[in-house]
Each structure stands twice: as structure tokens, then as C-alpha cells.
Amino acid sequence: MKITLNGETRELVPPYPTLDRLLADSGFSGTIATAVNEVFVPAAERAETPLHEGDRIEVLAPMQGG
């Protein structure tokens, strides 16, 4: 299954059924914001958000600065 994660095309084998599984296997942790196909996905909904061929996933981490 091909998806795009933060602008980079990836081939997922085996297919990842949910967003939270992809995030965990890709090393994302802590406080992050996620969107699938430009729609914000709250943390509480990631385990129930299925992934499909061609999905575009964006993961953003908050930045500190000043």
C-alpha cells in the first residue's frame, strides 16, 4: 500500500490498518498533531482512523522558541 507521509512516498508492507500503528512504527511519539488527507485527526481518534491506498498523512511536532 502506498501512502505519503510528510511529503515522502512510502510503500507499507504489510498494510497498516490504522494511523496510530503507522505513527508508532515510524517512531513518532510525544505531543504531535496529525492530519490525513488534510483533515485534522485528534489523538483520541488515531486508533480508529483507517489508512487507505494513496492517503496523505502529515505529522507535526510543536516547536519551542522565542
N, C-alpha and C positions, 0 to 999 in steps of 0.2 A: 504494500500500500504506500503510495507516495503522498507526502504532506509537505508543507512549507513551514518551517519553524524559524521565526525571526529572520525571514527573508532567504533562508537557505533550504533548498530542496533536500528532503531526506526520504530514503526508502526504509520503511519499517518492516522488520521481519522478526517475529511473527506480527501480524496486525495488532495494533494497540486498541483495545476496546474503549478506553476512557482517557480523558485529559489528565487526571491525576496520575495514572500509571505512566504516561509519557513523561510527565514532569519529573517523577521520581527516578525513572530510568535514565533521564537526561541530566541528572544532577542538580536540578533546581530545588531549592529549599528556602526556608525563611519566609520573609514577607515579600511577596511578589504579586503582581497584577497580571491577569491573563485575559486574552480575547481569542475567540475562534471566529474566523470569517468576519472580523471587525465588530463582533458583538462581545461586550464585556461578560466574563464568566466569574461570578463570585466564588471565593474559596469553598464555600459550603456546597456548591453545585458541581465542582470538578469531578467528583467520583461518579456522578450521574450524567456527565457530558460525554456522549459517544463521539468517536472520531471517525471520519469518512474519507474516502479517497479524494484527494485534491484540497482538503481543508487547509486553511492558512491560520497558523497559531502564532500569536505574539505573546512574549513573556517579558515583563518589565520589572526591574527591581528599583525601589526608591533610592534616590541619591541624596547624600548629605552635602551640604556646602554652605557657603555664606559669604 
